[in-house]
Every structure is written in C-alpha cells, then in structure tokens.
Amino acid sequence: MRFDVVVIGGGLAGYAAAIRLLEAGKSCALLSMGQSALHFSSGSLDFLNYLPDGRPVADFREGLAELAELSPGHPYALIGIEESARLALEAEEAFRRWETPLSGSLAQGSHFRLSPIGKLLPTWLSSRDALVAEKGPDGGPHWPYRSVSLVNVEGFVDFYPEIIASKLAAYGLKVQERSFTTPDLEIARGNPSEFRSVNIARVLDQKDNFNLLKDFLRALAPSSDLLLMPACVALNDGELLPKLSANLGKPVKLVPTLAPSLLGARLNRRLARVFLSKGGVLMPKDEALGFSFAEKGSGPARISALFTQNHEDMPLAATHYVLATGGFFSQGLKAEPTRIREAVFDLDLAENPGERAQWTRESVFQRQPYLSFGVKTDSNLDGYWRGAPIANLKVAGTLLGGFDPVRLGCGGGVALVSAFRAARAILSGEGAA
Ligand SMILES: Cc1cc2nc3c(=O)[nH]c(=O)nc-3n(C[C@H](O)[C@H](O)[C@H](O)COP(=O)(O)OP(=O)(O)OC[C@H]3O[C@@H](n4cnc5c(N)ncnc54)[C@H](O)[C@@H]3O)c2cc1C
C-alpha cells in the first residue's frame, strides 16, 4: 500500500497534521494503536500557561518571547516564536473550517476553565459546551451568571458537585444542587465500575432519556442563569447542548469529570470523522512496529517502508512519514532498564536522560525530569537517527523533547503548532530531503 503520507498516532497532533495534508491534496493513511491523551484530558487545549521559572503567562505572545529566552529547546522556540503564533492562528482557523467550533483564541488571551475538583485553570481553546469564564479586569474570572443549577447524575462518583458548588459560591454565584436519574440510568448504575462519564452519556444521549433530562432542566431553568452538569452527556453530537440551551432559553454547560474525558473523547472522534470525510485511510488498533531504510544513496537516510502489527507482510510505503505517537503515557517513548527509547524508529533524543535514578524525583510535587524527555528535531521537525536527520520523517506532538507539558501547560498548543509545522514542511519540501 502506497500513500503520499503515513501518519503514526491518532491523537491531536497526528489527526491535525493528517487532515491538513489531506486538505492540500495528499493521500494519507493514519494508524493508531490505542486511545490518545485527549481521552484523559480536560478537553480544553492549553497554549502556554507558565514559564519554566514558574511565572504565569498573562499574554501569549509576550510569553512566547520569554519562553524562547528561557528555554531555547522548547518546540515553540525551535519552530520560531513568530511562526508558532502564526501556526496557532492557522489551527484556530482550521477548527472553524472543520466545523469543530471551540471557544477562545490567541488574540483574546487565556480564559478560565474548571478542573474536575473545581480548580480554576487558564487555557487557550475549550469546547463550546465547557463552562468557561473570561478574564476580568482584575485578572480573575468574570462569570456572566449569578444563579446556577448544578445537576449531577445520581450515583456518579467521578464528579464532586459539593466541591464545585462551594468553589462557585466562593466566586459569588448562588448555586442550587440537584441530582437526576432515569430508569435506564438506574439499570446502568447496577454495574458501578462501568458507571463512568462516557458510558452514562451513551444512556443519556438516547432520545427517551434525553427528553427526561430536558424536562428536568426545564423545571430548573426559570430559577437559574446557568444549568450546569458533569461532562457525561452529548458524547457524539457537539450540537446537542447548544440546541438544548436554545430550547430552554438558558445555557447548559459541562464541567470536566475524572477520566475518561467525554469532551476530549468527543474532540478525538470529531477529528477522526473529519479525517475520514476528507478521504483519509484510517487504520485503528494497528501498531507501528518497525521500518526499513531505502538503500543508502549519497543524501540523508530515507524510510522506505513501515511494518505494523496488521501489515507485517505488506508494509506501508509513503513519500513522507509523520510520527505523532505521544510520550510515555501513549507509549511513544519507552523506559528500558538503562535507557529511554523512542518506540518505533529508535530516534535520537533531544537530551541525554542520564542514569535511571535521575529520570524521576521522589516527591510528586517536584519537577519530574522524565516529563520533558522526547526526541530531537530541528525547526522543520525532522526526526534524527544516529546523529543525522531522516529525509522523510517529521515528528509532532508530545513526543517532541525539550518541554514539560504538565509544568508549562502547553500540551495542546505544542501538539497543534507542531502538527501544522510538520504539514507545512512536507508541503513546501522543507527539511532534510
Ligand atoms: C492524562 C493527560 C491529560 C492531559 N490533559 C491535557 C489538557 O487538559 N490540556 C492540554 O492542552 N494538554 C493536556 N495533556 C497533554 C497532551 O499530551 C496534549 O495536549 C496532546 O493531546 C498530545 O497529543 P499527541 O497527539 O502528541 O499525543 P497522544 O494524544 O498521546 O497520541 C498518541 C497516539 O499515538 C498512538 N501510538 C503510540 N505508539 C504507537 C505505535 N507504535 N503505533 C501506532 N500508534 C501509536 C497512541 O495510541 C495514541 O493514540 C494531557 C496529557 C495527559 C497524558
């Protein structure tokens, strides 16, 4: 099987790169062995919340400039700060084109979202269904609501309404708590270990159950400026809650729950759908296992074939490859007893991780060195193998080295900026080729 591009990894970075390449007329296959980080995330995408010295970022563009000084190996710095900002705008525009509307923009700066335990966190782009607050003049949240009805599903334990209610009350909002159930939800609740956000949504999204929810919320609407629920409804349809809000005359919004993340899973599914609608070939539950190089000529090494679990005898051949397999969490990186290894190509790492004892720190509150491990690249995001760039391999997303997405709060931004950078480099022939 031959394609213009084979993308390895079906997370935010892999899909963004693949869809962009399809839009430019390239034939594209994407293989992915499992769920991506989106399924465990908030569903909001962070651009850059903190600098490496811990200072919060108030203005994204100023933050980028400071980041480049403090952390020249960060992917934004490697790509270039002007270029990173431009690619972030390109990503915002692409989501509009892909009919996947998200609130927030680089130009507006960060807005706030709530964590599952009610912590207010800055972010860049959020689902339109997520409860968010703009930054007020004092730098704190500006809530356009005064009274909130907070509706939990009875027996749902991955959400803490009391904590959320007390946090919102501390911001001056008047909160009434309610719980809701249906006969079908009661049956599902009989299996408590499966009573998780995504499974609840599968029940609640069914027409009869959704109508019961609608009636329940309708009764609360007159006494509420906002109807708030845990993110356990509207799994497949991003239009369901906007339509419900219009019907009730009051906004219905969601707060992320503990994993699995409905908002993240929905975004991942949406990207898969856009990819397929543009003619992409999806190979789910397939793992890239190995590769072969083309016969060595005078130029840089080129990958000629990719061997996968499902295509061991019939390797995937492509003019270009994009590697977006994520970090340790998604097994793009593997920790062996004495070394860290990029799992598919054994690419060069951005920095020497040192001895095993140096990979982690004892206290979970300390900076964890392993979180910034990743592969070496250059401004074109070429992958490197034994000291030299590979002519036809770009790397994107969390697999990139030189940054700690947790400490800096920049995971979603790096995934998108690097995905669009990789696509652009392929389309314009930039890089080691
Ligand atoms: C638990 C968690 C929560 C997070 N929450 C947030 C958040 O709220 N906001 C934010 O901005 N960032 C968050 N991040 C950071 C997150 O990593 C990035 O935002 C982004 O989603 C990463 O996308 P990615 O495409 O680079 O990698 P991933 O999402 O990790 O996707 C990699 C994909 O590659 C596949 N894969 C791996 N190896 C192979 C192989 N050999 N063959 C085929 N497929 C393979 C995996 O199965 C996976 O589907 C979070 C990260 C984690 C781990």
PDBQT file of the ligand as one rigid body, heavy atoms in Angstrom, charges set to zero:
ROOT
HETATM    1  C1  LIG A 501      -3.515  12.365  31.174  1.00  0.00    +0.000 C 
HETATM    2  C2  LIG A 501      -3.196  13.579  30.355  1.00  0.00    +0.000 A 
HETATM    3  C3  LIG A 501      -4.005  14.695  30.424  1.00  0.00    +0.000 A 
HETATM    4  C4  LIG A 501      -3.718  15.825  29.639  1.00  0.00    +0.000 A 
HETATM    5  N1  LIG A 501      -4.550  16.902  29.709  1.00  0.00    +0.000 NA
HETATM    6  C5  LIG A 501      -4.320  17.964  28.896  1.00  0.00    +0.000 A 
HETATM    7  C6  LIG A 501      -5.212  19.062  28.866  1.00  0.00    +0.000 A 
HETATM    8  O1  LIG A 501      -6.219  19.072  29.573  1.00  0.00    +0.000 OA
HETATM    9  N2  LIG A 501      -4.940  20.110  28.028  1.00  0.00    +0.000 N 
HETATM   10  C7  LIG A 501      -3.824  20.109  27.223  1.00  0.00    +0.000 A 
HETATM   11  O2  LIG A 501      -3.610  21.062  26.472  1.00  0.00    +0.000 OA
HETATM   12  N3  LIG A 501      -2.958  19.080  27.241  1.00  0.00    +0.000 NA
HETATM   13  C8  LIG A 501      -3.179  18.009  28.042  1.00  0.00    +0.000 A 
HETATM   14  N4  LIG A 501      -2.311  16.955  28.027  1.00  0.00    +0.000 N 
HETATM   15  C9  LIG A 501      -1.147  16.983  27.158  1.00  0.00    +0.000 C 
HETATM   16  C10 LIG A 501      -1.449  16.168  25.869  1.00  0.00    +0.000 C 
HETATM   17  O3  LIG A 501      -0.423  15.246  25.817  1.00  0.00    +0.000 OA
HETATM   18  C11 LIG A 501      -1.508  17.034  24.624  1.00  0.00    +0.000 C 
HETATM   19  O4  LIG A 501      -2.431  18.060  24.800  1.00  0.00    +0.000 OA
HETATM   20  C12 LIG A 501      -1.941  16.317  23.342  1.00  0.00    +0.000 C 
HETATM   21  O5  LIG A 501      -3.275  15.838  23.431  1.00  0.00    +0.000 OA
HETATM   22  C13 LIG A 501      -0.981  15.247  22.961  1.00  0.00    +0.000 C 
HETATM   23  O6  LIG A 501      -1.304  14.823  21.660  1.00  0.00    +0.000 OA
HETATM   24  P1  LIG A 501      -0.351  13.897  20.792  1.00  0.00    +0.000 P 
HETATM   25  O7  LIG A 501      -1.092  13.682  19.529  1.00  0.00    +0.000 OA
HETATM   26  O8  LIG A 501       1.011  14.455  20.737  1.00  0.00    +0.000 OA
HETATM   27  O9  LIG A 501      -0.189  12.507  21.597  1.00  0.00    +0.000 OA
HETATM   28  P2  LIG A 501      -1.219  11.475  22.184  1.00  0.00    +0.000 P 
HETATM   29  O10 LIG A 501      -2.510  12.110  22.477  1.00  0.00    +0.000 OA
HETATM   30  O11 LIG A 501      -0.513  10.817  23.291  1.00  0.00    +0.000 OA
HETATM   31  O12 LIG A 501      -1.490  10.438  20.998  1.00  0.00    +0.000 OA
HETATM   32  C14 LIG A 501      -0.563   9.489  20.577  1.00  0.00    +0.000 C 
HETATM   33  C15 LIG A 501      -1.287   8.386  19.853  1.00  0.00    +0.000 C 
HETATM   34  O13 LIG A 501      -0.328   7.545  19.227  1.00  0.00    +0.000 OA
HETATM   35  C16 LIG A 501      -0.694   6.194  19.412  1.00  0.00    +0.000 C 
HETATM   36  N5  LIG A 501       0.528   5.363  19.330  1.00  0.00    +0.000 N 
HETATM   37  C17 LIG A 501       1.577   5.322  20.170  1.00  0.00    +0.000 A 
HETATM   38  N6  LIG A 501       2.503   4.469  19.727  1.00  0.00    +0.000 NA
HETATM   39  C18 LIG A 501       2.026   3.956  18.562  1.00  0.00    +0.000 A 
HETATM   40  C19 LIG A 501       2.526   2.986  17.635  1.00  0.00    +0.000 A 
HETATM   41  N7  LIG A 501       3.714   2.396  17.786  1.00  0.00    +0.000 N 
HETATM   42  N8  LIG A 501       1.758   2.688  16.565  1.00  0.00    +0.000 NA
HETATM   43  C20 LIG A 501       0.546   3.264  16.368  1.00  0.00    +0.000 A 
HETATM   44  N9  LIG A 501       0.034   4.175  17.230  1.00  0.00    +0.000 NA
HETATM   45  C21 LIG A 501       0.773   4.519  18.301  1.00  0.00    +0.000 A 
HETATM   46  C22 LIG A 501      -1.345   6.163  20.772  1.00  0.00    +0.000 C 
HETATM   47  O14 LIG A 501      -2.169   5.027  20.923  1.00  0.00    +0.000 OA
HETATM   48  C23 LIG A 501      -2.118   7.477  20.768  1.00  0.00    +0.000 C 
HETATM   49  O15 LIG A 501      -3.390   7.304  20.207  1.00  0.00    +0.000 OA
HETATM   50  C24 LIG A 501      -2.566  15.822  28.806  1.00  0.00    +0.000 A 
HETATM   51  C25 LIG A 501      -1.745  14.683  28.770  1.00  0.00    +0.000 A 
HETATM   52  C26 LIG A 501      -2.054  13.589  29.525  1.00  0.00    +0.000 A 
HETATM   53  C27 LIG A 501      -1.137  12.394  29.430  1.00  0.00    +0.000 C 
ENDROOT
TORSDOF 0
